[in-house]
Amino acid sequence: MNNDYLKSNDYLRNSNYLSAMRRFREERIRQDLTQPQLCRQERMTQSVFSKAESGLRRFSFPETG
């Protein structure tokens, strides 16, 4: 990825990524899991998860492992 692309934040607005995160959120809710519950299971902070789920940031590769 080039710097201009990263600076524009277009990678956060990618429709495929946003669609995947929307489906992820729907499934989390369907499973009756709150963000704090899921974050405890996955050992991540709720802040990071919330931002990723809302499209303000992406999960990094280590966070998806």
DOGUMI-480689 format. One record per residue (C-alpha): residue in three letters; x, y, z. Coordinates in Angstrom, 1 decimal. Example, Ala and Ser with C-alpha at 12.3 -4.5 7.8 and 13.67 -1.06 7.14 Angstrom:
! DOGUMI-480689
{pt 'ALA', {12.3, -4.5, 7.8}},
{pt 'SER', {13.7, -1.1, 7.1}},
This chain:
! DOGUMI-480689
{pt 'MET', {0.0, 0.0, 0.0}},
{pt 'ASN', {1.3, 3.4, -0.8}},
{pt 'ASN', {1.4, 6.3, 1.7}},
{pt 'ASP', {-1.3, 8.4, -0.1}},
{pt 'TYR', {-3.7, 5.5, 0.1}},
{pt 'LEU', {-3.0, 5.0, 3.8}},
{pt 'LYS', {-3.3, 8.8, 4.5}},
{pt 'SER', {-6.7, 9.0, 2.7}},
{pt 'ASN', {-8.1, 6.3, 5.0}},
{pt 'ASP', {-9.8, 4.7, 2.0}},
{pt 'TYR', {-8.6, 1.3, 3.3}},
{pt 'LEU', {-10.9, 1.8, 6.2}},
{pt 'ARG', {-13.9, 2.5, 3.9}},
{pt 'ASN', {-13.4, -0.5, 1.7}},
{pt 'SER', {-16.9, -1.9, 1.1}},
{pt 'ASN', {-15.8, -5.5, 1.4}},
{pt 'TYR', {-14.2, -4.9, 4.8}},
{pt 'LEU', {-17.2, -2.9, 6.0}},
{pt 'SER', {-19.5, -5.6, 4.9}},
{pt 'ALA', {-17.5, -8.2, 6.7}},
{pt 'MET', {-17.4, -6.2, 9.9}},
{pt 'ARG', {-21.2, -5.6, 9.6}},
{pt 'ARG', {-21.7, -9.4, 9.3}},
{pt 'PHE', {-19.3, -10.0, 12.2}},
{pt 'ARG', {-21.3, -7.6, 14.4}},
{pt 'GLU', {-24.6, -9.2, 13.4}},
{pt 'GLU', {-23.2, -12.6, 14.3}},
{pt 'ARG', {-21.8, -11.4, 17.6}},
{pt 'ILE', {-25.3, -10.0, 18.5}},
{pt 'ARG', {-27.0, -13.2, 17.2}},
{pt 'GLN', {-24.7, -15.2, 19.6}},
{pt 'ASP', {-25.8, -12.9, 22.4}},
{pt 'LEU', {-22.3, -11.7, 23.0}},
{pt 'THR', {-21.5, -8.2, 24.2}},
{pt 'GLN', {-18.3, -6.5, 23.1}},
{pt 'PRO', {-16.7, -6.9, 26.6}},
{pt 'GLN', {-17.5, -10.6, 26.6}},
{pt 'LEU', {-16.0, -11.2, 23.2}},
{pt 'CYS', {-13.0, -9.0, 24.0}},
{pt 'ARG', {-12.3, -11.0, 27.2}},
{pt 'GLN', {-12.4, -14.3, 25.2}},
{pt 'GLU', {-10.1, -12.9, 22.5}},
{pt 'ARG', {-7.8, -11.1, 24.8}},
{pt 'MET', {-8.2, -7.6, 23.2}},
{pt 'THR', {-9.3, -4.3, 24.5}},
{pt 'GLN', {-12.8, -3.2, 24.0}},
{pt 'SER', {-11.6, 0.1, 22.6}},
{pt 'VAL', {-9.7, -1.6, 19.7}},
{pt 'PHE', {-12.6, -3.9, 19.0}},
{pt 'SER', {-15.2, -1.2, 19.1}},
{pt 'LYS', {-13.2, 1.0, 16.7}},
{pt 'ALA', {-12.7, -2.0, 14.3}},
{pt 'GLU', {-16.4, -3.0, 14.4}},
{pt 'SER', {-17.5, 0.5, 13.7}},
{pt 'GLY', {-15.0, 1.0, 10.8}},
{pt 'LEU', {-12.7, 3.5, 12.5}},
{pt 'ARG', {-9.7, 1.1, 12.3}},
{pt 'ARG', {-8.9, -2.3, 11.0}},
{pt 'PHE', {-7.8, -5.3, 12.9}},
{pt 'SER', {-4.1, -5.9, 12.5}},
{pt 'PHE', {-2.9, -9.4, 11.5}},
{pt 'PRO', {-1.8, -10.4, 15.0}},
{pt 'GLU', {-5.2, -9.4, 16.4}},
{pt 'THR', {-7.0, -11.8, 14.0}},
{pt 'GLY', {-4.9, -14.8, 15.0}},
